[in-house]
Amino acid sequence: MQKLLDEYAAIIAGAGNPSDKFWMLEERLLNDVRHAGVYVERRHSTMVETLFRLLVEKNLGGFSDGLRHWILPC
């Protein structure tokens, strides 16, 4: 999350027309919110799907070794 915030701050602080930066940031936010590491619906019925989305995005760092081994037995 910190990496995303730093990237957003760079967009805002960068050179250019303020309205262009605003629209660039809005587009970026709309794309980023679709990633499981940014927003996750916490429902039991979608837990496995969410874990696999996190796996695909390589975003399992905060999970226990047991859970990571359950998802990736290798």
C-alpha positions in Angstrom: 0.0 0.0 0.0 2.9 2.4 0.8 4.3 1.8 -2.7 1.0 2.9 -4.2 0.8 6.0 -2.0 4.3 7.0 -3.0 3.4 6.6 -6.7 0.3 8.7 -6.2 2.3 11.4 -4.4 4.8 11.4 -7.3 1.9 12.0 -9.8 0.6 14.9 -7.7 4.0 16.4 -7.2 5.1 16.0 -10.8 5.2 18.7 -13.4 2.3 19.4 -15.5 -1.2 20.8 -15.6 -3.1 20.2 -12.3 -6.2 19.0 -14.1 -4.2 16.5 -16.1 -2.6 15.2 -12.9 -6.0 14.9 -11.3 -7.5 12.9 -14.1 -4.3 10.7 -14.3 -4.6 10.0 -10.6 -8.3 9.2 -10.9 -7.7 6.7 -13.6 -4.9 5.1 -11.7 -7.0 4.8 -8.5 -9.9 3.2 -10.4 -7.5 0.6 -11.9 -5.7 0.0 -8.6 -8.8 -0.6 -6.6 -9.6 -3.7 -8.7 -6.5 -5.5 -7.3 -7.1 -7.9 -4.4 -4.3 -6.3 -2.4 -6.0 -3.0 -2.5 -9.7 -3.9 -1.9 -11.1 -7.2 -0.8 -14.7 -8.1 0.1 -14.4 -10.0 3.3 -17.0 -12.8 2.8 -16.6 -16.5 3.7 -18.2 -17.4 0.4 -15.5 -15.7 -1.7 -12.5 -16.5 0.6 -10.8 -19.1 -1.7 -11.3 -16.9 -4.8 -9.8 -13.9 -2.9 -6.8 -16.0 -1.8 -6.1 -17.1 -5.4 -6.4 -13.5 -6.6 -3.8 -12.6 -4.0 -1.6 -15.5 -5.1 -1.8 -14.4 -8.7 -0.9 -10.8 -7.7 2.0 -12.2 -5.6 0.6 -10.4 -2.5 0.6 -13.2 0.1 3.4 -11.7 2.3 1.3 -10.9 5.3 -0.2 -14.4 5.6 1.1 -17.3 7.8 3.3 -20.0 6.5 0.5 -22.5 7.0 -1.9 -20.6 4.9 0.7 -20.0 2.1 1.5 -23.7 2.2 -2.2 -24.6 1.9 -2.5 -22.4 -1.2 0.9 -23.4 -2.6 1.7 -26.8 -1.4 5.0 -27.0 -3.3 
